[in-house]
Amino acid sequence: MFQLSFESAREGDHLPELKLPPITRLQLALYCGGSGDHNPIHVDTDFARRLATLSAREMEIVQGVKLGKSNTEIAGLSVLSENTVKHHLTRIFGKLAVETRTQMVQQLAEHEAKVAPELATKIV
């Protein structure tokens, strides 16, 4: 193996290719926690991948559900009809592979607890 020392390096020398093993999910999660990067999209988990498929409008509705808002309340805040909120929720449930609002909020809380424990939603 080629060993390069600072003292022997000269201008124009070629450096050997740096070969590192792939980064694991654990290493990525630890880096995110240590760097303060708590964006769920940056953590390589199955739920984060599914969450990343949601549109901005769908994320807005997810946040409303997370806050315990009813479809009527979400519709009023989002300037949508209640029917449109229901349609969005049907698509959201499919994308996140959940069947109920409770499952969705529980998975979100579990995901947030892994990604950013200090910012996670507490279910009591």
Jmol script that loads the backbone (N, CA, C; Angstrom):
load data "model"
ATOM      1  N   MET A   1       0.843  -1.189   0.000  1.00  0.00           N
ATOM      2  CA  MET A   1       0.000   0.000   0.000  1.00  0.00           C
ATOM      3  C   MET A   1       0.878   1.239   0.000  1.00  0.00           C
ATOM      4  N   PHE A   2       0.454   2.224  -0.760  1.00  0.00           N
ATOM      5  CA  PHE A   2       1.185   3.477  -0.889  1.00  0.00           C
ATOM      6  C   PHE A   2       1.021   4.312   0.368  1.00  0.00           C
ATOM      7  N   GLN A   3       2.114   4.770   0.933  1.00  0.00           N
ATOM      8  CA  GLN A   3       2.083   5.602   2.135  1.00  0.00           C
ATOM      9  C   GLN A   3       2.626   6.972   1.767  1.00  0.00           C
ATOM     10  N   LEU A   4       1.824   7.993   1.956  1.00  0.00           N
ATOM     11  CA  LEU A   4       2.243   9.354   1.624  1.00  0.00           C
ATOM     12  C   LEU A   4       2.469  10.110   2.925  1.00  0.00           C
ATOM     13  N   SER A   5       3.620  10.725   3.033  1.00  0.00           N
ATOM     14  CA  SER A   5       3.875  11.548   4.216  1.00  0.00           C
ATOM     15  C   SER A   5       3.948  13.001   3.782  1.00  0.00           C
ATOM     16  N   PHE A   6       3.662  13.871   4.700  1.00  0.00           N
ATOM     17  CA  PHE A   6       3.664  15.301   4.410  1.00  0.00           C
ATOM     18  C   PHE A   6       5.051  15.758   3.958  1.00  0.00           C
ATOM     19  N   GLU A   7       6.090  15.233   4.598  1.00  0.00           N
ATOM     20  CA  GLU A   7       7.455  15.646   4.287  1.00  0.00           C
ATOM     21  C   GLU A   7       7.875  15.231   2.883  1.00  0.00           C
ATOM     22  N   SER A   8       7.372  14.067   2.412  1.00  0.00           N
ATOM     23  CA  SER A   8       7.804  13.581   1.096  1.00  0.00           C
ATOM     24  C   SER A   8       6.903  14.071  -0.043  1.00  0.00           C
ATOM     25  N   ALA A   9       5.794  14.703   0.262  1.00  0.00           N
ATOM     26  CA  ALA A   9       4.869  15.154  -0.772  1.00  0.00           C
ATOM     27  C   ALA A   9       5.448  16.363  -1.500  1.00  0.00           C
ATOM     28  N   ARG A  10       5.320  16.322  -2.832  1.00  0.00           N
ATOM     29  CA  ARG A  10       5.798  17.412  -3.658  1.00  0.00           C
ATOM     30  C   ARG A  10       4.675  17.886  -4.563  1.00  0.00           C
ATOM     31  N   GLU A  11       4.787  19.130  -5.008  1.00  0.00           N
ATOM     32  CA  GLU A  11       3.813  19.664  -5.935  1.00  0.00           C
ATOM     33  C   GLU A  11       3.747  18.764  -7.165  1.00  0.00           C
ATOM     34  N   GLY A  12       2.531  18.450  -7.585  1.00  0.00           N
ATOM     35  CA  GLY A  12       2.342  17.599  -8.756  1.00  0.00           C
ATOM     36  C   GLY A  12       2.200  16.127  -8.419  1.00  0.00           C
ATOM     37  N   ASP A  13       2.485  15.732  -7.170  1.00  0.00           N
ATOM     38  CA  ASP A  13       2.299  14.328  -6.778  1.00  0.00           C
ATOM     39  C   ASP A  13       0.824  13.958  -6.886  1.00  0.00           C
ATOM     40  N   HIS A  14       0.559  12.736  -7.256  1.00  0.00           N
ATOM     41  CA  HIS A  14      -0.812  12.235  -7.319  1.00  0.00           C
ATOM     42  C   HIS A  14      -1.139  11.531  -6.013  1.00  0.00           C
ATOM     43  N   LEU A  15      -2.304  11.853  -5.476  1.00  0.00           N
ATOM     44  CA  LEU A  15      -2.743  11.203  -4.241  1.00  0.00           C
ATOM     45  C   LEU A  15      -3.466   9.906  -4.577  1.00  0.00           C
ATOM     46  N   PRO A  16      -3.310   8.901  -3.732  1.00  0.00           N
ATOM     47  CA  PRO A  16      -4.028   7.651  -3.984  1.00  0.00           C
ATOM     48  C   PRO A  16      -5.532   7.861  -3.763  1.00  0.00           C
ATOM     49  N   GLU A  17      -6.329   7.032  -4.436  1.00  0.00           N
ATOM     50  CA  GLU A  17      -7.781   7.116  -4.280  1.00  0.00           C
ATOM     51  C   GLU A  17      -8.167   6.723  -2.851  1.00  0.00           C
ATOM     52  N   LEU A  18      -9.025   7.527  -2.254  1.00  0.00           N
ATOM     53  CA  LEU A  18      -9.509   7.244  -0.904  1.00  0.00           C
ATOM     54  C   LEU A  18     -10.710   6.314  -1.008  1.00  0.00           C
ATOM     55  N   LYS A  19     -10.605   5.146  -0.422  1.00  0.00           N
ATOM     56  CA  LYS A  19     -11.693   4.168  -0.476  1.00  0.00           C
ATOM     57  C   LYS A  19     -12.227   3.957   0.934  1.00  0.00           C
ATOM     58  N   LEU A  20     -13.502   4.289   1.108  1.00  0.00           N
ATOM     59  CA  LEU A  20     -14.158   4.134   2.409  1.00  0.00           C
ATOM     60  C   LEU A  20     -15.381   3.251   2.246  1.00  0.00           C
ATOM     61  N   PRO A  21     -15.769   2.532   3.314  1.00  0.00           N
ATOM     62  CA  PRO A  21     -16.977   1.708   3.236  1.00  0.00           C
ATOM     63  C   PRO A  21     -18.219   2.607   3.207  1.00  0.00           C
ATOM     64  N   PRO A  22     -19.348   2.078   2.721  1.00  0.00           N
ATOM     65  CA  PRO A  22     -20.585   2.879   2.711  1.00  0.00           C
ATOM     66  C   PRO A  22     -20.973   3.314   4.126  1.00  0.00           C
ATOM     67  N   ILE A  23     -21.641   4.453   4.215  1.00  0.00           N
ATOM     68  CA  ILE A  23     -22.116   4.964   5.495  1.00  0.00           C
ATOM     69  C   ILE A  23     -23.354   4.173   5.909  1.00  0.00           C
ATOM     70  N   THR A  24     -23.408   3.771   7.160  1.00  0.00           N
ATOM     71  CA  THR A  24     -24.551   3.007   7.668  1.00  0.00           C
ATOM     72  C   THR A  24     -25.640   3.959   8.151  1.00  0.00           C
ATOM     73  N   ARG A  25     -26.851   3.424   8.332  1.00  0.00           N
ATOM     74  CA  ARG A  25     -27.953   4.227   8.874  1.00  0.00           C
ATOM     75  C   ARG A  25     -27.608   4.752  10.262  1.00  0.00           C
ATOM     76  N   LEU A  26     -26.954   3.926  11.070  1.00  0.00           N
ATOM     77  CA  LEU A  26     -26.580   4.351  12.420  1.00  0.00           C
ATOM     78  C   LEU A  26     -25.608   5.522  12.360  1.00  0.00           C
ATOM     79  N   GLN A  27     -24.593   5.429  11.507  1.00  0.00           N
ATOM     80  CA  GLN A  27     -23.632   6.532  11.389  1.00  0.00           C
ATOM     81  C   GLN A  27     -24.323   7.809  10.936  1.00  0.00           C
ATOM     82  N   LEU A  28     -25.248   7.675   9.988  1.00  0.00           N
ATOM     83  CA  LEU A  28     -25.964   8.844   9.487  1.00  0.00           C
ATOM     84  C   LEU A  28     -26.817   9.471  10.590  1.00  0.00           C
ATOM     85  N   ALA A  29     -27.525   8.634  11.347  1.00  0.00           N
ATOM     86  CA  ALA A  29     -28.355   9.145  12.443  1.00  0.00           C
ATOM     87  C   ALA A  29     -27.501   9.819  13.511  1.00  0.00           C
ATOM     88  N   LEU A  30     -26.354   9.230  13.830  1.00  0.00           N
ATOM     89  CA  LEU A  30     -25.465   9.828  14.827  1.00  0.00           C
ATOM     90  C   LEU A  30     -24.918  11.166  14.334  1.00  0.00           C
ATOM     91  N   TYR A  31     -24.558  11.242  13.056  1.00  0.00           N
ATOM     92  CA  TYR A  31     -24.076  12.499  12.503  1.00  0.00           C
ATOM     93  C   TYR A  31     -25.166  13.568  12.568  1.00  0.00           C
ATOM     94  N   CYS A  32     -26.385  13.193  12.164  1.00  0.00           N
ATOM     95  CA  CYS A  32     -27.485  14.161  12.191  1.00  0.00           C
ATOM     96  C   CYS A  32     -27.706  14.689  13.601  1.00  0.00           C
ATOM     97  N   GLY A  33     -27.687  13.794  14.581  1.00  0.00           N
ATOM     98  CA  GLY A  33     -27.874  14.208  15.972  1.00  0.00           C
ATOM     99  C   GLY A  33     -26.745  15.102  16.448  1.00  0.00           C
ATOM    100  N   GLY A  34     -25.518  14.753  16.093  1.00  0.00           N
ATOM    101  CA  GLY A  34     -24.355  15.514  16.538  1.00  0.00           C
ATOM    102  C   GLY A  34     -24.235  16.868  15.858  1.00  0.00           C
ATOM    103  N   SER A  35     -24.702  16.950  14.616  1.00  0.00           N
ATOM    104  CA  SER A  35     -24.558  18.203  13.872  1.00  0.00           C
ATOM    105  C   SER A  35     -25.736  19.147  14.076  1.00  0.00           C
ATOM    106  N   GLY A  36     -26.808  18.627  14.714  1.00  0.00           N
ATOM    107  CA  GLY A  36     -27.992  19.449  14.893  1.00  0.00           C
ATOM    108  C   GLY A  36     -28.896  19.456  13.675  1.00  0.00           C
ATOM    109  N   ASP A  37     -28.595  18.608  12.685  1.00  0.00           N
ATOM    110  CA  ASP A  37     -29.424  18.513  11.479  1.00  0.00           C
ATOM    111  C   ASP A  37     -30.557  17.534  11.766  1.00  0.00           C
ATOM    112  N   HIS A  38     -31.718  18.058  12.130  1.00  0.00           N
ATOM    113  CA  HIS A  38     -32.831  17.199  12.513  1.00  0.00           C
ATOM    114  C   HIS A  38     -33.924  17.130  11.461  1.00  0.00           C
ATOM    115  N   ASN A  39     -33.576  17.427  10.222  1.00  0.00           N
ATOM    116  CA  ASN A  39     -34.550  17.316   9.142  1.00  0.00           C
ATOM    117  C   ASN A  39     -34.791  15.839   8.863  1.00  0.00           C
ATOM    118  N   PRO A  40     -36.036  15.350   9.033  1.00  0.00           N
ATOM    119  CA  PRO A  40     -36.305  13.923   8.838  1.00  0.00           C
ATOM    120  C   PRO A  40     -35.949  13.408   7.456  1.00  0.00           C
ATOM    121  N   ILE A  41     -35.953  14.277   6.485  1.00  0.00           N
ATOM    122  CA  ILE A  41     -35.633  13.862   5.127  1.00  0.00           C
ATOM    123  C   ILE A  41     -34.165  13.449   5.025  1.00  0.00           C
ATOM    124  N   HIS A  42     -33.309  13.966   5.894  1.00  0.00           N
ATOM    125  CA  HIS A  42     -31.890  13.675   5.811  1.00  0.00           C
ATOM    126  C   HIS A  42     -31.499  12.382   6.515  1.00  0.00           C
ATOM    127  N   VAL A  43     -32.415  11.738   7.170  1.00  0.00           N
ATOM    128  CA  VAL A  43     -32.114  10.472   7.836  1.00  0.00           C
ATOM    129  C   VAL A  43     -32.671   9.348   6.980  1.00  0.00           C
ATOM    130  N   ASP A  44     -31.825   8.401   6.657  1.00  0.00           N
ATOM    131  CA  ASP A  44     -32.189   7.343   5.723  1.00  0.00           C
ATOM    132  C   ASP A  44     -33.000   6.254   6.419  1.00  0.00           C
ATOM    133  N   THR A  45     -34.280   6.466   6.591  1.00  0.00           N
ATOM    134  CA  THR A  45     -35.161   5.450   7.130  1.00  0.00           C
ATOM    135  C   THR A  45     -36.316   5.257   6.174  1.00  0.00           C
ATOM    136  N   ASP A  46     -36.965   4.118   6.287  1.00  0.00           N
ATOM    137  CA  ASP A  46     -38.097   3.839   5.399  1.00  0.00           C
ATOM    138  C   ASP A  46     -39.201   4.881   5.567  1.00  0.00           C
ATOM    139  N   PHE A  47     -39.506   5.244   6.809  1.00  0.00           N
ATOM    140  CA  PHE A  47     -40.569   6.221   7.039  1.00  0.00           C
ATOM    141  C   PHE A  47     -40.187   7.587   6.479  1.00  0.00           C
ATOM    142  N   ALA A  48     -38.931   7.955   6.613  1.00  0.00           N
ATOM    143  CA  ALA A  48     -38.484   9.244   6.071  1.00  0.00           C
ATOM    144  C   ALA A  48     -38.632   9.261   4.557  1.00  0.00           C
ATOM    145  N   ARG A  49     -38.348   8.134   3.917  1.00  0.00           N
ATOM    146  CA  ARG A  49     -38.530   8.058   2.464  1.00  0.00           C
ATOM    147  C   ARG A  49     -39.988   8.246   2.094  1.00  0.00           C
ATOM    148  N   ARG A  50     -40.886   7.598   2.839  1.00  0.00           N
ATOM    149  CA  ARG A  50     -42.317   7.745   2.550  1.00  0.00           C
ATOM    150  C   ARG A  50     -42.772   9.172   2.849  1.00  0.00           C
ATOM    151  N   LEU A  51     -42.274   9.735   3.938  1.00  0.00           N
ATOM    152  CA  LEU A  51     -42.623  11.103   4.318  1.00  0.00           C
ATOM    153  C   LEU A  51     -42.171  12.089   3.238  1.00  0.00           C
ATOM    154  N   ALA A  52     -41.050  11.807   2.612  1.00  0.00           N
ATOM    155  CA  ALA A  52     -40.507  12.692   1.583  1.00  0.00           C
ATOM    156  C   ALA A  52     -41.370  12.721   0.324  1.00  0.00           C
ATOM    157  N   THR A  53     -42.259  11.751   0.176  1.00  0.00           N
ATOM    158  CA  THR A  53     -43.120  11.729  -1.013  1.00  0.00           C
ATOM    159  C   THR A  53     -44.315  12.664  -0.875  1.00  0.00           C
ATOM    160  N   LEU A  54     -44.548  13.189   0.329  1.00  0.00           N
ATOM    161  CA  LEU A  54     -45.700  14.065   0.547  1.00  0.00           C
ATOM    162  C   LEU A  54     -45.451  15.455  -0.037  1.00  0.00           C
ATOM    163  N   SER A  55     -46.501  16.025  -0.601  1.00  0.00           N
ATOM    164  CA  SER A  55     -46.417  17.396  -1.118  1.00  0.00           C
ATOM    165  C   SER A  55     -46.444  18.378   0.059  1.00  0.00           C
ATOM    166  N   ALA A  56     -46.178  19.630  -0.233  1.00  0.00           N
ATOM    167  CA  ALA A  56     -46.227  20.664   0.807  1.00  0.00           C
ATOM    168  C   ALA A  56     -47.631  20.745   1.406  1.00  0.00           C
ATOM    169  N   ARG A  57     -48.644  20.661   0.573  1.00  0.00           N
ATOM    170  CA  ARG A  57     -50.033  20.706   1.051  1.00  0.00           C
ATOM    171  C   ARG A  57     -50.326  19.499   1.948  1.00  0.00           C
ATOM    172  N   GLU A  58     -49.863  18.318   1.529  1.00  0.00           N
ATOM    173  CA  GLU A  58     -50.076  17.114   2.344  1.00  0.00           C
ATOM    174  C   GLU A  58     -49.359  17.235   3.691  1.00  0.00           C
ATOM    175  N   MET A  59     -48.149  17.808   3.684  1.00  0.00           N
ATOM    176  CA  MET A  59     -47.431  18.007   4.952  1.00  0.00           C
ATOM    177  C   MET A  59     -48.180  18.985   5.850  1.00  0.00           C
ATOM    178  N   GLU A  60     -48.797  19.987   5.258  1.00  0.00           N
ATOM    179  CA  GLU A  60     -49.599  20.945   6.017  1.00  0.00           C
ATOM    180  C   GLU A  60     -50.765  20.215   6.707  1.00  0.00           C
ATOM    181  N   ILE A  61     -51.397  19.309   5.991  1.00  0.00           N
ATOM    182  CA  ILE A  61     -52.516  18.551   6.559  1.00  0.00           C
ATOM    183  C   ILE A  61     -52.018  17.595   7.632  1.00  0.00           C
ATOM    184  N   VAL A  62     -50.876  16.968   7.392  1.00  0.00           N
ATOM    185  CA  VAL A  62     -50.283  16.077   8.406  1.00  0.00           C
ATOM    186  C   VAL A  62     -50.031  16.863   9.695  1.00  0.00           C
ATOM    187  N   GLN A  63     -49.516  18.074   9.570  1.00  0.00           N
ATOM    188  CA  GLN A  63     -49.250  18.892  10.762  1.00  0.00           C
ATOM    189  C   GLN A  63     -50.549  19.214  11.507  1.00  0.00           C
ATOM    190  N   GLY A  64     -51.610  19.465  10.752  1.00  0.00           N
ATOM    191  CA  GLY A  64     -52.906  19.712  11.386  1.00  0.00           C
ATOM    192  C   GLY A  64     -53.390  18.506  12.164  1.00  0.00           C
ATOM    193  N   VAL A  65     -53.265  17.326  11.567  1.00  0.00           N
ATOM    194  CA  VAL A  65     -53.664  16.086  12.255  1.00  0.00           C
ATOM    195  C   VAL A  65     -52.802  15.888  13.497  1.00  0.00           C
ATOM    196  N   LYS A  66     -51.512  16.124  13.345  1.00  0.00           N
ATOM    197  CA  LYS A  66     -50.573  15.981  14.464  1.00  0.00           C
ATOM    198  C   LYS A  66     -50.955  16.891  15.635  1.00  0.00           C
ATOM    199  N   LEU A  67     -51.501  18.054  15.311  1.00  0.00           N
ATOM    200  CA  LEU A  67     -51.920  18.998  16.359  1.00  0.00           C
ATOM    201  C   LEU A  67     -53.308  18.677  16.915  1.00  0.00           C
ATOM    202  N   GLY A  68     -53.920  17.602  16.401  1.00  0.00           N
ATOM    203  CA  GLY A  68     -55.224  17.188  16.913  1.00  0.00           C
ATOM    204  C   GLY A  68     -56.404  17.900  16.278  1.00  0.00           C
ATOM    205  N   LYS A  69     -56.170  18.561  15.163  1.00  0.00           N
ATOM    206  CA  LYS A  69     -57.252  19.293  14.488  1.00  0.00           C
ATOM    207  C   LYS A  69     -58.180  18.321  13.757  1.00  0.00           C
ATOM    208  N   SER A  70     -59.451  18.682  13.690  1.00  0.00           N
ATOM    209  CA  SER A  70     -60.429  17.900  12.934  1.00  0.00           C
ATOM    210  C   SER A  70     -60.311  18.256  11.452  1.00  0.00           C
ATOM    211  N   ASN A  71     -60.959  17.470  10.595  1.00  0.00           N
ATOM    212  CA  ASN A  71     -60.951  17.783   9.161  1.00  0.00           C
ATOM    213  C   ASN A  71     -61.531  19.173   8.905  1.00  0.00           C
ATOM    214  N   THR A  72     -62.580  19.507   9.631  1.00  0.00           N
ATOM    215  CA  THR A  72     -63.217  20.822   9.471  1.00  0.00           C
ATOM    216  C   THR A  72     -62.239  21.938   9.847  1.00  0.00           C
ATOM    217  N   GLU A  73     -61.522  21.757  10.949  1.00  0.00           N
ATOM    218  CA  GLU A  73     -60.552  22.770  11.393  1.00  0.00           C
ATOM    219  C   GLU A  73     -59.402  22.897  10.397  1.00  0.00           C
ATOM    220  N   ILE A  74     -58.914  21.748   9.914  1.00  0.00           N
ATOM    221  CA  ILE A  74     -57.824  21.766   8.934  1.00  0.00           C
ATOM    222  C   ILE A  74     -58.287  22.465   7.660  1.00  0.00           C
ATOM    223  N   ALA A  75     -59.504  22.157   7.230  1.00  0.00           N
ATOM    224  CA  ALA A  75     -60.060  22.783   6.019  1.00  0.00           C
ATOM    225  C   ALA A  75     -60.104  24.301   6.179  1.00  0.00           C
ATOM    226  N   GLY A  76     -60.566  24.776   7.325  1.00  0.00           N
ATOM    227  CA  GLY A  76     -60.638  26.215   7.576  1.00  0.00           C
ATOM    228  C   GLY A  76     -59.276  26.873   7.579  1.00  0.00           C
ATOM    229  N   LEU A  77     -58.294  26.226   8.203  1.00  0.00           N
ATOM    230  CA  LEU A  77     -56.947  26.790   8.268  1.00  0.00           C
ATOM    231  C   LEU A  77     -56.245  26.757   6.914  1.00  0.00           C
ATOM    232  N   SER A  78     -56.553  25.740   6.113  1.00  0.00           N
ATOM    233  CA  SER A  78     -55.881  25.556   4.821  1.00  0.00           C
ATOM    234  C   SER A  78     -56.650  26.152   3.652  1.00  0.00           C
ATOM    235  N   VAL A  79     -57.810  26.725   3.940  1.00  0.00           N
ATOM    236  CA  VAL A  79     -58.693  27.286   2.915  1.00  0.00           C
ATOM    237  C   VAL A  79     -59.020  26.215   1.859  1.00  0.00           C
ATOM    238  N   LEU A  80     -59.495  25.078   2.346  1.00  0.00           N
ATOM    239  CA  LEU A  80     -59.913  23.951   1.515  1.00  0.00           C
ATOM    240  C   LEU A  80     -61.294  23.521   1.949  1.00  0.00           C
ATOM    241  N   SER A  81     -61.934  22.718   1.125  1.00  0.00           N
ATOM    242  CA  SER A  81     -63.195  22.130   1.569  1.00  0.00           C
ATOM    243  C   SER A  81     -62.873  20.922   2.442  1.00  0.00           C
ATOM    244  N   GLU A  82     -63.807  20.553   3.275  1.00  0.00           N
ATOM    245  CA  GLU A  82     -63.610  19.380   4.125  1.00  0.00           C
ATOM    246  C   GLU A  82     -63.415  18.128   3.273  1.00  0.00           C
ATOM    247  N   ASN A  83     -64.137  18.057   2.145  1.00  0.00           N
ATOM    248  CA  ASN A  83     -63.990  16.920   1.230  1.00  0.00           C
ATOM    249  C   ASN A  83     -62.572  16.825   0.673  1.00  0.00           C
ATOM    250  N   THR A  84     -61.989  17.962   0.342  1.00  0.00           N
ATOM    251  CA  THR A  84     -60.617  17.977  -0.183  1.00  0.00           C
ATOM    252  C   THR A  84     -59.640  17.485   0.872  1.00  0.00           C
ATOM    253  N   VAL A  85     -59.843  17.883   2.119  1.00  0.00           N
ATOM    254  CA  VAL A  85     -58.997  17.401   3.217  1.00  0.00           C
ATOM    255  C   VAL A  85     -59.119  15.883   3.327  1.00  0.00           C
ATOM    256  N   LYS A  86     -60.339  15.362   3.225  1.00  0.00           N
ATOM    257  CA  LYS A  86     -60.536  13.905   3.292  1.00  0.00           C
ATOM    258  C   LYS A  86     -59.792  13.199   2.164  1.00  0.00           C
ATOM    259  N   HIS A  87     -59.864  13.753   0.951  1.00  0.00           N
ATOM    260  CA  HIS A  87     -59.148  13.159  -0.186  1.00  0.00           C
ATOM    261  C   HIS A  87     -57.631  13.190   0.040  1.00  0.00           C
ATOM    262  N   HIS A  88     -57.138  14.314   0.537  1.00  0.00           N
ATOM    263  CA  HIS A  88     -55.707  14.410   0.849  1.00  0.00           C
ATOM    264  C   HIS A  88     -55.320  13.355   1.879  1.00  0.00           C
ATOM    265  N   LEU A  89     -56.131  13.199   2.920  1.00  0.00           N
ATOM    266  CA  LEU A  89     -55.813  12.221   3.961  1.00  0.00           C
ATOM    267  C   LEU A  89     -55.788  10.802   3.401  1.00  0.00           C
ATOM    268  N   THR A  90     -56.689  10.489   2.496  1.00  0.00           N
ATOM    269  CA  THR A  90     -56.686   9.158   1.878  1.00  0.00           C
ATOM    270  C   THR A  90     -55.362   8.922   1.153  1.00  0.00           C
ATOM    271  N   ARG A  91     -54.903   9.914   0.386  1.00  0.00           N
ATOM    272  CA  ARG A  91     -53.624   9.781  -0.315  1.00  0.00           C
ATOM    273  C   ARG A  91     -52.450   9.722   0.671  1.00  0.00           C
ATOM    274  N   ILE A  92     -52.500  10.528   1.701  1.00  0.00           N
ATOM    275  CA  ILE A  92     -51.438  10.538   2.716  1.00  0.00           C
ATOM    276  C   ILE A  92     -51.345   9.175   3.390  1.00  0.00           C
ATOM    277  N   PHE A  93     -52.487   8.613   3.783  1.00  0.00           N
ATOM    278  CA  PHE A  93     -52.488   7.295   4.433  1.00  0.00           C
ATOM    279  C   PHE A  93     -51.846   6.257   3.516  1.00  0.00           C
ATOM    280  N   GLY A  94     -52.170   6.314   2.224  1.00  0.00           N
ATOM    281  CA  GLY A  94     -51.575   5.374   1.273  1.00  0.00           C
ATOM    282  C   GLY A  94     -50.070   5.550   1.156  1.00  0.00           C
ATOM    283  N   LYS A  95     -49.628   6.792   1.060  1.00  0.00           N
ATOM    284  CA  LYS A  95     -48.193   7.066   0.925  1.00  0.00           C
ATOM    285  C   LYS A  95     -47.418   6.653   2.167  1.00  0.00           C
ATOM    286  N   LEU A  96     -48.012   6.857   3.341  1.00  0.00           N
ATOM    287  CA  LEU A  96     -47.317   6.541   4.595  1.00  0.00           C
ATOM    288  C   LEU A  96     -47.567   5.113   5.066  1.00  0.00           C
ATOM    289  N   ALA A  97     -48.418   4.384   4.339  1.00  0.00           N
ATOM    290  CA  ALA A  97     -48.742   2.993   4.674  1.00  0.00           C
ATOM    291  C   ALA A  97     -49.371   2.877   6.067  1.00  0.00           C
ATOM    292  N   VAL A  98     -50.322   3.764   6.345  1.00  0.00           N
ATOM    293  CA  VAL A  98     -51.085   3.722   7.598  1.00  0.00           C
ATOM    294  C   VAL A  98     -52.567   3.672   7.247  1.00  0.00           C
ATOM    295  N   GLU A  99     -53.379   3.288   8.225  1.00  0.00           N
ATOM    296  CA  GLU A  99     -54.817   3.199   7.983  1.00  0.00           C
ATOM    297  C   GLU A  99     -55.633   4.218   8.763  1.00  0.00           C
ATOM    298  N   THR A 100     -55.043   4.788   9.815  1.00  0.00           N
ATOM    299  CA  THR A 100     -55.794   5.725  10.655  1.00  0.00           C
ATOM    300  C   THR A 100     -54.938   6.936  11.005  1.00  0.00           C
ATOM    301  N   ARG A 101     -55.627   7.979  11.467  1.00  0.00           N
ATOM    302  CA  ARG A 101     -54.934   9.186  11.942  1.00  0.00           C
ATOM    303  C   ARG A 101     -54.024   8.830  13.119  1.00  0.00           C
ATOM    304  N   THR A 102     -54.522   7.974  13.993  1.00  0.00           N
ATOM    305  CA  THR A 102     -53.751   7.577  15.176  1.00  0.00           C
ATOM    306  C   THR A 102     -52.450   6.895  14.776  1.00  0.00           C
ATOM    307  N   GLN A 103     -52.519   5.969  13.808  1.00  0.00           N
ATOM    308  CA  GLN A 103     -51.301   5.303  13.339  1.00  0.00           C
ATOM    309  C   GLN A 103     -50.325   6.311  12.749  1.00  0.00           C
ATOM    310  N   MET A 104     -50.854   7.251  11.984  1.00  0.00           N
ATOM    311  CA  MET A 104     -50.002   8.253  11.353  1.00  0.00           C
ATOM    312  C   MET A 104     -49.279   9.088  12.421  1.00  0.00           C
ATOM    313  N   VAL A 105     -50.017   9.570  13.393  1.00  0.00           N
ATOM    314  CA  VAL A 105     -49.413  10.403  14.442  1.00  0.00           C
ATOM    315  C   VAL A 105     -48.417   9.588  15.254  1.00  0.00           C
ATOM    316  N   GLN A 106     -48.743   8.329  15.531  1.00  0.00           N
ATOM    317  CA  GLN A 106     -47.826   7.475  16.294  1.00  0.00           C
ATOM    318  C   GLN A 106     -46.524   7.264  15.515  1.00  0.00           C
ATOM    319  N   GLN A 107     -46.621   6.956  14.229  1.00  0.00           N
ATOM    320  CA  GLN A 107     -45.406   6.762  13.436  1.00  0.00           C
ATOM    321  C   GLN A 107     -44.595   8.050  13.322  1.00  0.00           C
ATOM    322  N   LEU A 108     -45.278   9.170  13.182  1.00  0.00           N
ATOM    323  CA  LEU A 108     -44.573  10.455  13.150  1.00  0.00           C
ATOM    324  C   LEU A 108     -43.824  10.699  14.459  1.00  0.00           C
ATOM    325  N   ALA A 109     -44.496  10.434  15.572  1.00  0.00           N
ATOM    326  CA  ALA A 109     -43.877  10.641  16.885  1.00  0.00           C
ATOM    327  C   ALA A 109     -42.673   9.723  17.066  1.00  0.00           C
ATOM    328  N   GLU A 110     -42.801   8.459  16.658  1.00  0.00           N
ATOM    329  CA  GLU A 110     -41.678   7.519  16.773  1.00  0.00           C
ATOM    330  C   GLU A 110     -40.515   7.965  15.890  1.00  0.00           C
ATOM    331  N   HIS A 111     -40.837   8.419  14.696  1.00  0.00           N
ATOM    332  CA  HIS A 111     -39.805   8.881  13.769  1.00  0.00           C
ATOM    333  C   HIS A 111     -39.099  10.114  14.336  1.00  0.00           C
ATOM    334  N   GLU A 112     -39.869  11.070  14.821  1.00  0.00           N
ATOM    335  CA  GLU A 112     -39.276  12.286  15.392  1.00  0.00           C
ATOM    336  C   GLU A 112     -38.419  11.965  16.610  1.00  0.00           C
ATOM    337  N   ALA A 113     -38.838  10.981  17.400  1.00  0.00           N
ATOM    338  CA  ALA A 113     -38.069  10.605  18.592  1.00  0.00           C
ATOM    339  C   ALA A 113     -36.700  10.049  18.210  1.00  0.00           C
ATOM    340  N   LYS A 114     -36.628   9.363  17.073  1.00  0.00           N
ATOM    341  CA  LYS A 114     -35.343   8.831  16.613  1.00  0.00           C
ATOM    342  C   LYS A 114     -34.470   9.932  16.022  1.00  0.00           C
ATOM    343  N   VAL A 115     -35.096  10.823  15.277  1.00  0.00           N
ATOM    344  CA  VAL A 115     -34.350  11.847  14.550  1.00  0.00           C
ATOM    345  C   VAL A 115     -33.933  12.993  15.455  1.00  0.00           C
ATOM    346  N   ALA A 116     -34.866  13.493  16.246  1.00  0.00           N
ATOM    347  CA  ALA A 116     -34.597  14.644  17.107  1.00  0.00           C
ATOM    348  C   ALA A 116     -35.327  14.461  18.431  1.00  0.00           C
ATOM    349  N   PRO A 117     -34.749  13.672  19.321  1.00  0.00           N
ATOM    350  CA  PRO A 117     -35.436  13.364  20.580  1.00  0.00           C
ATOM    351  C   PRO A 117     -35.891  14.592  21.355  1.00  0.00           C
ATOM    352  N   GLU A 118     -35.102  15.659  21.332  1.00  0.00           N
ATOM    353  CA  GLU A 118     -35.470  16.852  22.108  1.00  0.00           C
ATOM    354  C   GLU A 118     -36.632  17.622  21.470  1.00  0.00           C
ATOM    355  N   LEU A 119     -36.928  17.343  20.188  1.00  0.00           N
ATOM    356  CA  LEU A 119     -38.015  18.029  19.506  1.00  0.00           C
ATOM    357  C   LEU A 119     -39.227  17.148  19.264  1.00  0.00           C
ATOM    358  N   ALA A 120     -39.145  15.907  19.696  1.00  0.00           N
ATOM    359  CA  ALA A 120     -40.187  14.926  19.373  1.00  0.00           C
ATOM    360  C   ALA A 120     -41.523  15.251  20.030  1.00  0.00           C
ATOM    361  N   THR A 121     -42.596  14.844  19.347  1.00  0.00           N
ATOM    362  CA  THR A 121     -43.943  14.973  19.883  1.00  0.00           C
ATOM    363  C   THR A 121     -44.123  13.948  20.991  1.00  0.00           C
ATOM    364  N   LYS A 122     -44.622  14.368  22.107  1.00  0.00           N
ATOM    365  CA  LYS A 122     -44.862  13.459  23.234  1.00  0.00           C
ATOM    366  C   LYS A 122     -46.323  13.003  23.183  1.00  0.00           C
ATOM    367  N   ILE A 123     -46.521  11.689  23.174  1.00  0.00           N
ATOM    368  CA  ILE A 123     -47.888  11.145  23.218  1.00  0.00           C
ATOM    369  C   ILE A 123     -48.158  10.735  24.654  1.00  0.00           C
ATOM    370  N   VAL A 124     -49.170  11.357  25.252  1.00  0.00           N
ATOM    371  CA  VAL A 124     -49.501  11.064  26.654  1.00  0.00           C
ATOM    372  C   VAL A 124     -50.891  10.480  26.750  1.00  0.00           C
TER     373      VAL A 124
END
end "model"
wireframe off; spacefill off
backbone 0.3
color backbone group
